[in-house]
């Protein structure tokens, strides 16, 4: 193939099409547990995370509730993936091998939010959230109904096994925040005068994006490393449904999604789908949540 502007334009279009096909065909899961928040700056501050006032009967003057400020910010990070195409392969019209690579590039760009979101969820036992505690912890500070006492509230029951998660994902903000500053963009350095071509006889094509993830409300998530069985599942459901905010306000949460790695798929299916429990009695937990098996948690 003759290397000229017309042929290089056609090659770029072909690679970009393969990329777009891979991107469009990717199946993602992050949206099930993460709220996408657009970003227009280097970082977004989430000082409003934490305390929300409750409706009250209007007697006398209005009572103004100031939302507690937390020093919690998510800084955007830049990510890239680049593929080099040897000039000799273009000369020799040997480009068929590259099409699957660009399709995979598109897949990789599309599912990167999955890797970020679920890796953050998995590390929630050792990573701080807005209140300065680990996201999954036993001593989140919550103000008691008397307005003075600080209670310690748990959203984990410990353990040392394979982690699983019970979440409430049907509210305006989900347990994880996916922050998008710049969506993936396909770019090329494929002019014959580019340094990479002149010096290394290599045409380069890449994708880059700016984004990051952070934690939302810990009250909407229960993380456990105990056995995934009826006893521990019941503990998780009761804890989430019984969550209260500051001043003793019930949050009205109902867990609806059980998130597990592939190793716990069988246990999750038995717990949520079986008619009968292990002892032969009716399985009271059938259909109480949806099972989401996440390969990124492996």
N, C-alpha and C positions, 0 to 999 in steps of 0.2 A: 504494500500500500504506500502510495506517495504521501509524505508528511507535508500537508499544506493546511491553510486555515479552514478550508471547507471540510476536509476530512477530520481534522481535530474537533471542529464544532459538532460534527455528526457523532464522533466517538463520545464526546462529553454528554451529548443528549442521551445516547444509549446507556452510558453509565448512570446518569442521573435518573433515567427511567427505571433501571434495575433497582437503584436505591429507593426510589419512591414506592415501587411495588413491594419491596421488603418491608418498608416502613408501614405501609397501609395494611399489609397482611399479618402484622404482628399482633398477637393476643396478649393483652396486658391485664394485670390484676390490681395494680396500685390504687386505682380509683375506688376500689371497694372499701379501702380503709383510710384513704387520704383525701383531703380537700385541696384542690389546686387553687393557689393564691397567686395572682399576677404580681409581678414586681417591676418597678421602673427605676430602682436605685441600686446602689451597691449592696445594701442590706435592708431588710424590713424589720421593724421593731414591733413586738407583740406585747407591749406593756399592759394591754387590757386583759390578757389571759389571767384568769384567777377568780376574781370575786364579782358576782353579778347580783344586783339587788332583786328583791321580790316584790310583786304587787301587794299593796296594802289597802285597807279601807281608808278612804280620804276623810279624815277627821282633823279639823284645824288646818294649819298651813301645810303645804307640801313638805315632805322630808326629802332633802336632796342627798342622794347616795353617790359618793365619788368612788369610781372604780379603782381598786388598788393597783398601783403601778409596779410592774415587775421588769427588771432589767433583762429582758429576754429578746434576743435578736437572732435572725437567721441570715447569715452572710452568703451571698451567691458565690458559687464556684464555677470555674470554666472547665469544660470537658471537650476532648477532641478524639477523633479517630481518622487516620490518614492511610491511604493505600498508594503505593508507588507502582507505576506501569513502565516497564522497560521500553525504551525507544525501539529496540530491535524487535520486540513483539508487535509493535505497530507496523514497522517496516515489513515484517514477515506475515502480517495479517493474522496473528496468533492471539486474538482477543477473546475467544470463546471462554477461556478459562477464567477470565476476570468477571464475567457477568454474575456468577454465583457469589463471588466475593463482595460485589457491590450490593447484591440482595441481602447478604448477611450484614453488611454495614448498615443498611436501612433497618433491619431487624434489631440490631444492637442499639441504634439510636432510639428506637421506639420503646424498647423494654428497659432502657437505663433507669427510668423512674422506678420500675419494679425493684431493681437491685438496690437503689438508694433507700426507698421506703421500707422494704422488708428487712434490710440490714439494720436500719435504725430501730425498727421494732424489736429485732432479735437482741440488740445491744441495750435495750431499755432497762435491763437489770443493773447496768453499770454506767448509764449516761444520764446526766441531769436534765430535768425539765424546767419549766418556768419558776417553780417555787424553790429551786435549789436542791431538791431531793432527786434521787434516781426516779425515772419515770415509773418503774415498778418498784415500789418501796412499801415499808410497813409503817412509816411515820410521816406521812404528808400532814402538814399543819392546817387545821380547819378550826375556825372560831365557833365556839359553842353558842347555844341559844341565848346564854346570858350576856353575850357580847364581849366577854373578857377572857374566859377560859379557852386555852388552845388545846384541842384534842388531836391525837395522832390517829390517822386513818390509813388503812392498808389497801392496796390494790394488787397484792400478791400474797401467796401462802408459802413462798419459798420452795424448797426441794432442790434436787441435784440432778434430775433426769433431763430428758429432751423437752424443751419448752413448748408450750401451747398457749393460745390466747383467746379469750372470750371478749368480744367487743360490742359496743353500741355504736352503730354506724348510720343511724337514721335521724340524726340531728343536723343542724346547719353546719356545724364544724365537726369533722371526724377526728379520730384520735391522733392522726398524723397530718402534718402540713407539708404539701409539696409546693415549693415556691419556684415559679417559672419566670426568669428574667429574659431569656432569649431562647426561643424554640430551636431545635436542630436545623442547621442550614448547610446545604451542600455547596462546597466551594471547590475551585480548581486552580492549579498553577500549571497550565498546559500550553503556554506559548513557547515557541521554539527559542525565543530569546530569554526565557526565564533562567535564572542561575541554576536551578536544579536540573534543567535539561542540558544546559551548556556544560556544567561541571560533571554531572553524574549520569547523563543521558536517561533521565527518569522524569516522566510526567507524574504529577501528584494530584490526587483528588481526596478531599476530606470532608468531614462534617464536624461542626462545633456547636456548643450550646452553653448557656449559663443558667444555673439552677441550683437548688439545694433542698434539703428537707429538715424538718424540726418537729417537735412534739406539740400537740394540742392539749386537750384536757385529759389529765391522767384518770379522772373519775370515769371516763368512758371505756377504760381498758383494764382487763385483768390478765396478768401474766403469771403463769405457773410452771414450775419444773417438777411438780408432783405427777404421779401417775394420772393419765387421762382416764378417769373412771367416773361412775355415777356420784360417788361421795364428793370428790374434788370439784366436779362440774357443778354440783348443787351448791357448794360453798361459793364458787365464783358467781353464779347467777344471783344468789341471795345478796352477795356483797354489792354487786353493781346495781341491782334493783333497789337496794336500800341506801344508796349513796345520798348524802345530804351535803349541801353547800354551807357557806358561812351562815351563822345565826340559826342553824338547825333547819334550813329550808330543804325539803325533799327535792331532788333533781328530776324525778320522774323518768329515770332511765330504764330501758328494757333491752338487755343484750339480745342481739339477733344474728351474730356471726361468730362461728368458731373457726379460728385460723390455726392450721396445723402444718408441719412439714410432712413430706412423703412418708417418713417412718411411722407417723401416727395416723395415717389415713384409715387403716383398718379399725383402730380403736375409736376414731371419730365416727365412722359409719355405723359401727355397732351401737354407739351411744345415741346417735340422733335418728337412725333409720330402722333399727330392729324393733319388732313388735314386743319382744320379751327380753327381760333383763337376764343376767347370768344365772340367777336362781330360779328361772322359770316364771317369775311374776311379770305382770304387765310392766313394760318399760315406760315409766312416767315422763321420760325426757325426750321421747320420740317427737320430732318435728318442732322442738322448742327453739332451734336455731338452724341456720344454714351452715353447711360445712364448706370451707374453702381450703383446698389443699394447695400449698404454695411451694413450688420447687426451689425458689430463691431462699427458703428457710432451711434447706438441706445442710 
